[in-house]
Amino acid sequence: MKIPEIKRLVTTYTLDALEKAELALIQEEAMPFEVHGEDDGEVLTHILAAKWILEDMESNGRELKESLRAYSQKVRNSIS
């Protein structure tokens, strides 16, 4: 998981665009835009993280920094 790539996705693409990229990746089709990652798993992680952050920002009125921190905490809690 690369935070700079997640930030780039959040600040560049809409939730709808990220959902289309997720679907394309899952269906093994051409992606509508490039998402950087070591493999398809990391690419999917970046897309899902960006979607979660955008949804959190919208539903909770948070800034990017706050939503990113909340997402990172969620990940840390899930692996500890």
Wavefront OBJ file of the C-alpha trace (Angstrom):
o trace
v 0.000 0.000 0.000
v 1.524 3.263 -1.145
v 0.014 6.374 0.450
v 1.168 8.767 -2.326
v -0.676 6.685 -4.938
v -3.839 6.597 -2.839
v -3.676 10.388 -2.403
v -3.196 10.809 -6.164
v -6.274 8.719 -6.887
v -8.397 10.581 -4.322
v -7.410 13.998 -5.662
v -7.596 13.073 -9.353
v -10.596 10.777 -9.841
v -14.242 10.645 -8.845
v -15.865 7.788 -6.982
v -17.584 6.769 -10.226
v -14.271 6.661 -12.112
v -12.688 4.566 -9.359
v -15.615 2.135 -9.444
v -15.156 1.739 -13.208
v -11.446 1.065 -12.708
v -12.228 -1.498 -10.004
v -14.693 -3.296 -12.266
v -12.262 -3.273 -15.205
v -9.505 -4.742 -13.039
v -11.755 -7.472 -11.625
v -13.035 -8.368 -15.098
v -9.463 -8.340 -16.454
v -10.284 -5.583 -18.938
v -8.267 -2.511 -19.888
v -8.202 0.039 -17.089
v -9.656 3.480 -17.919
v -6.579 5.110 -16.325
v -3.276 4.000 -14.855
v -3.046 2.976 -11.217
v 0.457 2.323 -9.936
v 1.156 -0.823 -7.960
v 3.503 -3.805 -7.774
v 0.756 -6.215 -8.870
v -3.001 -6.393 -9.401
v -3.532 -6.915 -5.666
v -1.782 -3.686 -4.778
v -3.576 -1.833 -7.581
v -6.913 -3.064 -6.219
v -5.867 -2.056 -2.702
v -5.119 1.474 -3.911
v -8.472 1.747 -5.705
v -10.449 0.415 -2.731
v -8.592 2.693 -0.325
v -9.263 5.739 -2.500
v -12.958 4.821 -2.722
v -13.191 4.388 1.063
v -11.502 7.735 1.659
v -13.731 9.594 -0.827
v -16.843 8.063 0.746
v -15.590 8.935 4.237
v -14.834 12.518 3.230
v -18.325 12.904 1.783
v -20.296 11.195 4.531
v -18.351 12.607 7.494
v -17.316 15.999 6.115
v -13.654 15.246 6.702
v -10.607 16.609 4.936
v -8.388 14.252 2.932
v -5.774 14.154 5.686
v -8.338 13.118 8.308
v -9.929 10.441 6.139
v -6.533 9.077 5.151
v -5.575 8.861 8.823
v -8.860 7.064 9.605
v -8.251 4.593 6.778
v -4.673 3.936 7.913
v -5.919 3.318 11.457
v -8.548 0.910 10.127
v -5.859 -1.044 8.266
v -3.549 -1.120 11.295
v -6.374 -2.395 13.496
v -7.239 -5.140 11.016
v -3.696 -6.527 10.957
v -2.900 -6.308 14.649
l 1 2 3 4 5 6 7 8 9 10 11 12 13 14 15 16 17 18 19 20 21 22 23 24 25 26 27 28 29 30 31 32 33 34 35 36 37 38 39 40 41 42 43 44 45 46 47 48 49 50 51 52 53 54 55 56 57 58 59 60 61 62 63 64 65 66 67 68 69 70 71 72 73 74 75 76 77 78 79 80
